[in-house]
């Protein structure tokens, strides 16, 4: 008999949990629908409808002035003032998550973005909203907003070099050069790691950073190797070629310079050559084009 009661209790718990999940899914859908309808009312400059999305005793804080509005009438007046100065701006909201603190209280997190057709810089904020369920309807009770940090990226300046991302190799019977190119955070730089091996022995390694130099309006790179040498270069694109004017300091202090030419053949191969080479004023022979191919691990499909 005890086993029967235990089984019935387990079934009852499972049924209750299943119903809670179904109710919660319906509540989440209702909150997301509210957010979409809120955006529509905002973009229609409908202050009275916006106020109805708030609970009767809700407190709205104007993010620009810090002024508080309590209750539907005050909130409607606050929005009427905001919308009167909105111009052609449009609101977009992305609900990132909804967490239920109780069956009638939920925490909503997301981003709000105001975009102006006139070309003004878009304003984007992270928001946290407390939603409460009143008489079967979900309403806003509190909303806090924080300006999102401005993320600087030079991707637009460097995107012509995006084909370099991946693994590359130049190999013959005696030596090999292996390179790996990656974006750094925010796609502000391209990082290129390289290793030179001779007769299966690592001879030298190093790294290069390729980025945008706003002071010259050109792509610039910096390179450092494991022997202690370092250098920098400016990059100029001409068709499918990159002309790289490079200067470096050798580990023993001598100065060297060259014009390196990187020619993209296709998405999986390029050639590299070096001309105008000098070492402490002495002219060095050119290096004829060397073909470099994408490594098997990062073959472009």
C-alpha positions as a Markdown table, in Angstrom:
| # | Residue | x | y | z |
|---|---|---|---|---|
| 1 | Unk | 0.0 | 0.0 | 0.0 |
| 2 | Unk | 2.8 | 2.4 | 0.9 |
| 3 | Unk | 4.4 | 1.8 | -2.5 |
| 4 | Unk | 1.1 | 2.7 | -4.2 |
| 5 | Unk | 0.9 | 6.0 | -2.3 |
| 6 | Unk | 4.5 | 6.8 | -3.1 |
| 7 | Unk | 3.9 | 6.1 | -6.8 |
| 8 | Unk | 0.8 | 8.3 | -6.7 |
| 9 | Unk | 2.8 | 11.1 | -5.0 |
| 10 | Unk | 5.5 | 10.9 | -7.6 |
| 11 | Unk | 3.0 | 11.1 | -10.4 |
| 12 | Unk | 1.3 | 14.0 | -8.8 |
| 13 | Unk | 4.6 | 15.9 | -8.4 |
| 14 | Unk | 5.5 | 15.2 | -12.0 |
| 15 | Unk | 2.1 | 16.4 | -13.2 |
| 16 | Unk | 2.4 | 19.6 | -11.1 |
| 17 | Unk | 5.9 | 20.3 | -12.4 |
| 18 | Unk | 4.7 | 19.8 | -16.0 |
| 19 | Unk | 1.8 | 22.2 | -15.4 |
| 20 | Unk | 4.2 | 24.8 | -13.9 |
| 21 | Unk | 6.5 | 24.5 | -16.9 |
| 22 | Unk | 3.5 | 25.0 | -19.3 |
| 23 | Unk | 2.2 | 28.0 | -17.3 |
| 24 | Unk | 5.7 | 29.5 | -17.2 |
| 25 | Unk | 6.1 | 29.1 | -21.0 |
| 26 | Unk | 2.7 | 30.9 | -21.5 |
| 27 | Unk | 3.7 | 33.6 | -19.1 |
| 28 | Unk | 7.1 | 34.1 | -20.8 |
| 29 | Unk | 5.3 | 34.3 | -24.2 |
| 30 | Unk | 3.0 | 37.0 | -22.7 |
| 31 | Unk | 5.9 | 39.1 | -21.4 |
| 32 | Unk | 7.7 | 38.9 | -24.8 |
| 33 | Unk | 4.4 | 39.9 | -26.6 |
| 34 | Unk | 4.1 | 42.8 | -24.2 |
| 35 | Unk | 7.6 | 43.9 | -25.1 |
| 36 | Unk | 6.8 | 43.8 | -28.8 |
| 37 | Unk | 3.5 | 45.8 | -28.3 |
| 38 | Unk | 5.4 | 48.3 | -26.1 |
| 39 | Unk | 7.8 | 49.0 | -29.0 |
| 40 | Unk | 4.9 | 49.5 | -31.4 |
| 41 | Unk | 3.2 | 52.0 | -29.1 |
| 42 | Unk | 6.5 | 53.8 | -28.5 |
| 43 | Unk | 7.2 | 54.1 | -32.2 |
| 44 | Unk | 3.6 | 55.3 | -32.8 |
| 45 | Unk | 4.2 | 58.1 | -30.2 |
| 46 | Unk | 1.2 | 56.7 | -28.2 |
| 47 | Unk | 1.9 | 57.8 | -24.6 |
| 48 | Unk | -1.4 | 56.7 | -23.2 |
| 49 | Unk | -1.0 | 53.2 | -24.5 |
| 50 | Unk | 2.5 | 53.0 | -23.2 |
| 51 | Unk | 1.3 | 53.9 | -19.7 |
| 52 | Unk | -1.1 | 50.9 | -19.7 |
| 53 | Unk | 1.8 | 48.5 | -19.8 |
| 54 | Unk | 2.8 | 49.6 | -16.3 |
| 55 | Unk | 1.2 | 48.5 | -13.0 |
| 56 | Unk | -1.1 | 51.1 | -11.3 |
| 57 | Unk | 1.5 | 51.9 | -8.6 |
| 58 | Unk | 4.6 | 51.5 | -10.8 |
| 59 | Unk | 7.5 | 54.0 | -10.7 |
| 60 | Unk | 9.0 | 55.1 | -14.0 |
| 61 | Unk | 12.4 | 56.9 | -13.8 |
| 62 | Unk | 13.2 | 59.1 | -16.8 |
| 63 | Unk | 16.7 | 57.8 | -17.8 |
| 64 | Unk | 17.7 | 61.3 | -19.1 |
| 65 | Unk | 16.6 | 63.5 | -16.2 |
| 66 | Unk | 16.2 | 61.1 | -13.3 |
| 67 | Unk | 12.6 | 62.4 | -12.8 |
| 68 | Unk | 10.2 | 59.9 | -11.2 |
| 69 | Unk | 6.6 | 59.3 | -12.4 |
| 70 | Unk | 4.3 | 57.3 | -10.2 |
| 71 | Unk | 1.0 | 55.8 | -11.6 |
| 72 | Unk | -0.6 | 55.7 | -15.1 |
| 73 | Unk | -1.4 | 59.4 | -15.4 |
| 74 | Unk | 2.1 | 60.6 | -14.4 |
| 75 | Unk | 3.8 | 58.0 | -16.6 |
| 76 | Unk | 1.6 | 58.9 | -19.6 |
| 77 | Unk | 2.6 | 62.6 | -19.1 |
| 78 | Unk | 6.3 | 61.6 | -18.8 |
| 79 | Unk | 6.1 | 59.7 | -22.0 |
| 80 | Unk | 4.2 | 62.4 | -23.8 |
| 81 | Unk | 7.1 | 64.8 | -23.0 |
| 82 | Unk | 9.7 | 62.2 | -24.2 |
| 83 | Unk | 7.9 | 61.4 | -27.4 |
| 84 | Unk | 7.4 | 65.0 | -28.3 |
| 85 | Unk | 11.2 | 65.3 | -28.7 |
| 86 | Unk | 11.7 | 61.9 | -30.3 |
| 87 | Unk | 11.7 | 63.1 | -33.9 |
| 88 | Unk | 12.3 | 60.3 | -36.4 |
| 89 | Unk | 13.9 | 58.0 | -33.8 |
| 90 | Unk | 12.7 | 54.4 | -33.5 |
| 91 | Unk | 12.9 | 52.0 | -30.6 |
| 92 | Unk | 14.0 | 48.3 | -30.9 |
| 93 | Unk | 14.1 | 45.9 | -27.9 |
| 94 | Unk | 15.8 | 42.6 | -27.7 |
| 95 | Unk | 14.6 | 40.5 | -24.7 |
| 96 | Unk | 17.6 | 38.4 | -23.7 |
| 97 | Unk | 16.2 | 36.5 | -20.8 |
| 98 | Unk | 13.2 | 36.1 | -18.4 |
| 99 | Unk | 13.7 | 34.7 | -15.0 |
| 100 | Unk | 10.6 | 33.9 | -12.8 |
| 101 | Unk | 11.2 | 34.9 | -9.2 |
| 102 | Unk | 7.7 | 33.6 | -8.2 |
| 103 | Unk | 4.5 | 32.7 | -10.2 |
| 104 | Unk | 3.6 | 36.4 | -10.3 |
| 105 | Unk | 7.0 | 38.2 | -10.5 |
| 106 | Unk | 9.5 | 37.9 | -13.3 |
| 107 | Unk | 12.9 | 39.6 | -14.0 |
| 108 | Unk | 13.3 | 40.6 | -17.7 |
| 109 | Unk | 16.7 | 41.5 | -19.1 |
| 110 | Unk | 17.5 | 42.8 | -22.5 |
| 111 | Unk | 18.8 | 45.7 | -24.6 |
| 112 | Unk | 17.0 | 48.7 | -25.9 |
| 113 | Unk | 18.2 | 50.6 | -29.0 |
| 114 | Unk | 17.0 | 53.9 | -30.2 |
| 115 | Unk | 18.0 | 54.6 | -33.9 |
| 116 | Unk | 17.6 | 57.9 | -35.7 |
| 117 | Unk | 17.0 | 58.0 | -39.4 |
| 118 | Unk | 18.8 | 61.3 | -39.5 |
| 119 | Unk | 22.1 | 59.6 | -39.0 |
| 120 | Unk | 22.7 | 60.4 | -35.3 |
| 121 | Unk | 24.7 | 57.9 | -33.3 |
| 122 | Unk | 22.3 | 55.1 | -32.1 |
| 123 | Unk | 21.8 | 54.9 | -28.3 |
| 124 | Unk | 21.9 | 51.5 | -26.8 |
| 125 | Unk | 21.2 | 50.5 | -23.2 |
| 126 | Unk | 21.0 | 47.4 | -21.1 |
| 127 | Unk | 17.8 | 47.2 | -19.2 |
| 128 | Unk | 16.4 | 45.1 | -16.3 |
| 129 | Unk | 12.6 | 45.1 | -15.8 |
| 130 | Unk | 10.5 | 43.7 | -13.0 |
| 131 | Unk | 7.2 | 42.4 | -14.4 |
| 132 | Unk | 4.3 | 41.6 | -12.1 |
| 133 | Unk | 1.1 | 39.6 | -12.8 |
| 134 | Unk | -2.0 | 41.5 | -11.9 |
| 135 | Unk | -5.5 | 40.0 | -12.6 |
| 136 | Unk | -4.0 | 37.6 | -15.1 |
| 137 | Unk | -2.1 | 40.3 | -16.9 |
| 138 | Unk | 1.7 | 40.9 | -16.9 |
| 139 | Unk | 2.6 | 44.6 | -16.2 |
| 140 | Unk | 5.9 | 46.5 | -15.7 |
| 141 | Unk | 6.7 | 47.6 | -12.2 |
| 142 | Unk | 10.2 | 48.8 | -12.3 |
| 143 | Unk | 12.8 | 49.3 | -15.1 |
| 144 | Unk | 16.4 | 50.3 | -14.7 |
| 145 | Unk | 18.7 | 51.1 | -17.6 |
| 146 | Unk | 22.5 | 51.4 | -18.0 |
| 147 | Unk | 24.3 | 52.8 | -21.0 |
| 148 | Unk | 26.1 | 50.0 | -22.8 |
| 149 | Unk | 29.9 | 50.6 | -23.1 |
| 150 | Unk | 31.0 | 51.8 | -26.6 |
| 151 | Unk | 32.9 | 49.0 | -28.2 |
| 152 | Unk | 35.6 | 50.2 | -30.6 |
| 153 | Unk | 36.4 | 48.0 | -33.5 |
| 154 | Unk | 38.5 | 48.5 | -36.6 |
| 155 | Unk | 36.9 | 45.7 | -38.5 |
| 156 | Unk | 35.7 | 47.9 | -41.4 |
| 157 | Unk | 39.3 | 49.0 | -41.9 |
| 158 | Unk | 40.7 | 45.5 | -41.8 |
| 159 | Unk | 38.0 | 43.4 | -43.4 |
| 160 | Unk | 39.9 | 43.3 | -46.7 |
| 161 | Unk | 42.4 | 41.1 | -44.8 |
| 162 | Unk | 39.8 | 38.8 | -43.3 |
| 163 | Unk | 40.7 | 36.1 | -45.8 |
| 164 | Unk | 44.0 | 35.6 | -43.9 |
| 165 | Unk | 42.2 | 34.2 | -40.8 |
| 166 | Unk | 43.1 | 30.6 | -40.4 |
| 167 | Unk | 46.2 | 28.4 | -40.6 |
| 168 | Unk | 48.8 | 28.6 | -43.4 |
| 169 | Unk | 52.0 | 26.7 | -44.3 |
| 170 | Unk | 55.0 | 27.1 | -46.7 |
| 171 | Unk | 57.0 | 23.9 | -46.8 |
| 172 | Unk | 59.8 | 22.3 | -48.7 |
| 173 | Unk | 62.2 | 19.3 | -48.1 |
| 174 | Unk | 64.4 | 21.2 | -45.7 |
| 175 | Unk | 62.2 | 23.8 | -43.9 |
| 176 | Unk | 58.7 | 24.9 | -43.1 |
| 177 | Unk | 56.9 | 28.1 | -42.1 |
| 178 | Unk | 53.6 | 27.7 | -40.3 |
| 179 | Unk | 51.3 | 30.7 | -39.5 |
| 180 | Unk | 48.0 | 31.1 | -37.7 |
| 181 | Unk | 45.9 | 34.2 | -38.1 |
| 182 | Unk | 43.1 | 35.2 | -35.6 |
| 183 | Unk | 41.0 | 38.2 | -34.8 |
| 184 | Unk | 41.6 | 39.7 | -31.4 |
| 185 | Unk | 38.7 | 40.8 | -29.2 |
| 186 | Unk | 36.3 | 43.2 | -30.9 |
| 187 | Unk | 38.1 | 42.5 | -34.3 |
| 188 | Unk | 40.4 | 45.4 | -33.6 |
| 189 | Unk | 43.6 | 43.6 | -34.6 |
| 190 | Unk | 44.6 | 40.5 | -36.5 |
| 191 | Unk | 47.1 | 38.5 | -34.6 |
| 192 | Unk | 49.5 | 36.3 | -36.7 |
| 193 | Unk | 51.6 | 33.7 | -34.9 |
| 194 | Unk | 54.4 | 32.1 | -36.9 |
| 195 | Unk | 57.0 | 29.4 | -36.5 |
| 196 | Unk | 60.0 | 28.5 | -38.7 |
| 197 | Unk | 61.4 | 25.0 | -38.6 |
| 198 | Unk | 64.5 | 23.7 | -40.2 |
| 199 | Unk | 65.1 | 19.9 | -40.5 |
| 200 | Unk | 62.2 | 19.2 | -38.1 |
| 201 | Unk | 63.7 | 21.6 | -35.5 |
| 202 | Unk | 62.1 | 24.8 | -34.4 |
| 203 | Unk | 64.4 | 27.6 | -35.5 |
| 204 | Unk | 62.4 | 30.7 | -34.7 |
| 205 | Unk | 58.9 | 31.8 | -33.7 |
| 206 | Unk | 57.2 | 35.1 | -33.2 |
| 207 | Unk | 54.0 | 37.1 | -33.5 |
| 208 | Unk | 52.7 | 40.0 | -35.6 |
| 209 | Unk | 49.8 | 42.4 | -34.9 |
| 210 | Unk | 48.1 | 44.0 | -37.8 |
| 211 | Unk | 45.8 | 47.0 | -37.1 |
| 212 | Unk | 44.6 | 50.4 | -38.1 |
| 213 | Unk | 46.8 | 53.5 | -37.4 |
| 214 | Unk | 44.4 | 56.5 | -37.2 |
| 215 | Unk | 47.3 | 58.9 | -37.1 |
| 216 | Unk | 48.4 | 57.9 | -40.6 |
| 217 | Unk | 45.1 | 56.6 | -42.0 |
| 218 | Unk | 46.8 | 53.3 | -43.0 |
| 219 | Unk | 47.0 | 49.7 | -41.9 |
| 220 | Unk | 50.1 | 49.2 | -39.7 |
| 221 | Unk | 51.8 | 46.1 | -38.3 |
| 222 | Unk | 54.2 | 45.3 | -35.5 |
| 223 | Unk | 56.3 | 42.1 | -35.4 |
| 224 | Unk | 58.4 | 40.5 | -32.7 |
| 225 | Unk | 60.5 | 37.3 | -33.0 |
| 226 | Unk | 62.0 | 34.8 | -30.5 |
| 227 | Unk | 65.6 | 35.9 | -31.4 |
| 228 | Unk | 64.9 | 39.4 | -30.1 |
| 229 | Unk | 64.3 | 41.2 | -33.4 |
| 230 | Unk | 61.3 | 43.5 | -33.9 |
| 231 | Unk | 59.9 | 45.7 | -36.6 |
| 232 | Unk | 56.9 | 47.5 | -38.1 |
| 233 | Unk | 55.4 | 48.1 | -41.5 |
| 234 | Unk | 52.6 | 49.9 | -43.4 |
| 235 | Unk | 50.2 | 48.1 | -45.7 |
| 236 | Unk | 48.8 | 49.4 | -48.9 |
| 237 | Unk | 46.3 | 47.5 | -51.1 |
| 238 | Unk | 46.6 | 47.5 | -54.9 |
| 239 | Unk | 44.1 | 45.2 | -56.5 |
| 240 | Unk | 44.8 | 41.7 | -55.2 |
| 241 | Unk | 48.2 | 42.7 | -53.8 |
| 242 | Unk | 49.3 | 44.2 | -50.5 |
| 243 | Unk | 52.5 | 46.3 | -50.7 |
| 244 | Unk | 54.1 | 46.1 | -47.2 |
| 245 | Unk | 56.9 | 48.7 | -46.5 |
| 246 | Unk | 58.8 | 47.1 | -43.6 |
| 247 | Unk | 61.6 | 48.2 | -41.3 |
| 248 | Unk | 63.1 | 46.2 | -38.5 |
| 249 | Unk | 65.9 | 46.0 | -35.9 |
| 250 | Unk | 67.9 | 42.9 | -35.8 |
| 251 | Unk | 68.9 | 41.2 | -32.5 |
| 252 | Unk | 72.4 | 42.6 | -32.8 |
| 253 | Unk | 71.1 | 46.2 | -33.4 |
| 254 | Unk | 71.5 | 46.4 | -37.2 |
| 255 | Unk | 68.7 | 48.0 | -39.2 |
| 256 | Unk | 67.0 | 46.3 | -42.1 |
| 257 | Unk | 64.2 | 47.3 | -44.5 |
| 258 | Unk | 62.3 | 45.8 | -47.4 |
| 259 | Unk | 59.2 | 46.0 | -49.6 |
| 260 | Unk | 57.3 | 42.8 | -49.2 |
| 261 | Unk | 54.5 | 42.0 | -51.6 |
| 262 | Unk | 51.7 | 39.7 | -50.6 |
| 263 | Unk | 49.5 | 38.6 | -53.5 |
| 264 | Unk | 46.2 | 36.8 | -52.9 |
| 265 | Unk | 45.8 | 34.0 | -55.6 |
| 266 | Unk | 42.5 | 32.6 | -54.2 |
| 267 | Unk | 40.9 | 32.1 | -50.8 |
| 268 | Unk | 43.3 | 29.2 | -50.1 |
| 269 | Unk | 46.6 | 30.5 | -51.4 |
| 270 | Unk | 48.8 | 33.5 | -51.7 |
| 271 | Unk | 52.4 | 34.4 | -52.7 |
| 272 | Unk | 54.9 | 36.3 | -50.7 |
| 273 | Unk | 58.0 | 38.0 | -52.1 |
| 274 | Unk | 60.5 | 40.6 | -50.8 |
| 275 | Unk | 62.2 | 43.3 | -52.9 |
| 276 | Unk | 64.3 | 46.4 | -52.1 |
| 277 | Unk | 66.0 | 44.6 | -49.3 |
| 278 | Unk | 68.7 | 46.4 | -47.3 |
| 279 | Unk | 70.8 | 45.6 | -44.2 |
| 280 | Unk | 72.7 | 48.5 | -42.7 |
| 281 | Unk | 72.8 | 50.2 | -46.1 |
| 282 | Unk | 73.9 | 47.0 | -47.9 |
| 283 | Unk | 71.7 | 45.9 | -50.7 |
| 284 | Unk | 70.5 | 42.3 | -50.4 |
| 285 | Unk | 69.2 | 40.0 | -53.2 |
| 286 | Unk | 65.4 | 39.9 | -53.8 |
| 287 | Unk | 63.4 | 36.9 | -52.6 |
| 288 | Unk | 61.3 | 35.5 | -55.4 |
| 289 | Unk | 57.6 | 34.7 | -54.9 |
| 290 | Unk | 56.9 | 31.9 | -52.5 |
| 291 | Unk | 53.6 | 30.2 | -52.5 |
| 292 | Unk | 51.8 | 29.8 | -49.2 |
| 293 | Unk | 48.7 | 27.6 | -48.9 |
| 294 | Unk | 46.0 | 27.2 | -46.3 |
| 295 | Unk | 46.6 | 24.5 | -43.8 |
| 296 | Unk | 44.4 | 21.4 | -43.9 |
| 297 | Unk | 42.9 | 22.2 | -40.5 |
| 298 | Unk | 41.3 | 25.4 | -41.8 |
| 299 | Unk | 40.7 | 24.6 | -45.5 |
| 300 | Unk | 38.0 | 27.0 | -46.8 |
| 301 | Unk | 35.0 | 25.0 | -48.0 |
